[in-house]
Amino acid sequence: MGTGTDGAIGDWREDVLGEGFECRDLALGEDEQGPLVATLVRSVPARPRLWDRILHRRRPLEGVDVLYVHGWSDYFFQRCLAEFWTDRGARFFALDLRKYGRSLREGQTPGYVENLDDYDIEIGLAVEEIRGAGGDRRLVLFGHSTGGLILSLWADRHRGTADAVVLNSPWLELQVSGAVRRALAPVVNLHARHSPHDLALPQLDLGFYKRSQGMVAEPDEQALVNLEWRPEHAQPVRAGWLRAILDGHARIERGIDVGAPACVLLSARSSFGMTWREDMLRADTVLEVEGVARASLRLGPTVTIERIDGALHDVFLSERRARASAYRRLDCWVTGWAAAYGAHGAGADEDLAPDQGAAEPAAERDGREVADPVRGPMP
């Protein structure tokens, strides 16, 4: 748990992702390893075309803000994911949590916390920053893997803050089963009470997930990855951290209510093993997706589950056809949500970006022939 003064540090600055992205640090106090920060990244849409403004034609997600939180041993680097939202008029924000990615400082144990509720500080500060940008806008929480677990629990504790929750392969249940988790918890709790920083499990990540991504994801996006922030093998699992995760899973099992419609995107299948197999290019090699699908039904009364054939653990870093399917399904869901729940708040026309003329289609940026994430590859 951090102590001290919390809040933004300094002005927005250019982000490591380059043009179109800015970031700023959020102070979280300090712990026994020193000062704590989280890093908020933003990308905003260009203003609509002049003719669209004259005719009062809105993009479907104007008046919407998106807050993305990454998974374990990860950080935000996916430009295409941000462009999906900004092309539709939303303002996109991503949060590198304390001790992850941009927020990791020398001498810190990567990703380590002992209570998932500690993340309330940076999520709360991020929401304040987003709201401070102006306007009565809708908020979409968007979490991947462990970030999906963290945001789900946060939304339950802060019911009414989020207007929609989108989860990409959220880690809502242990890979084996709930019964094994319940049997394992007392042992982990005892270990964590006496030696929270000790390893709780041997290194189980054989690198198959990163290998799959490297073989099927877009090379331009993979080239952006900082391997110090997103290593080939996941960070070691420590007892204090694992206790926090198991506690989060137990809360999900008891049932929560995120207070908003939820969309959960998952691979159609899992693939585990001690040796590499070709089917790992088309499956989730991290989570047991059937257990996650069942656990997703405990998020609240309105949950949509989308199963993506051929998807990896991060469905938006899968091979091209699965990735296009994931974006199409997300597009359908958010378009329907916007129509049903009213995405256009009072601040829909208040952009952070200057008037940049026509919003450039994703498939035409920089003169590159790239796949539109919803419509698939260009002919």
Secondary structure by P-SEA (a helix, b strand, c coil): ccccccccccccccccccccbbbbbbbcccccccbbbbbbbbcccccccaaaaaaccccccccbbbbbbbccccccccaaaaaaaaaabbbbbbbbccccccccccccccccccccccaaaaaaaaaaaaaacccbbbbbbbbcaaaaaaaaaaaaaacccccbbbbccccccccccaaaaaaaaaaaaaaaacccccccccccccaaaaaaaaacccaaaaaaccccccccccccccaaaaaaaaaaaaaaaaccccccbbbbbbcccccccccccccccccccccaaaaaaaaaaacccbbbbbbbcccccccccccaaaaaaaaaaaaaaaaaaaaaccccccccccccccccccccccccccccccccccccccc
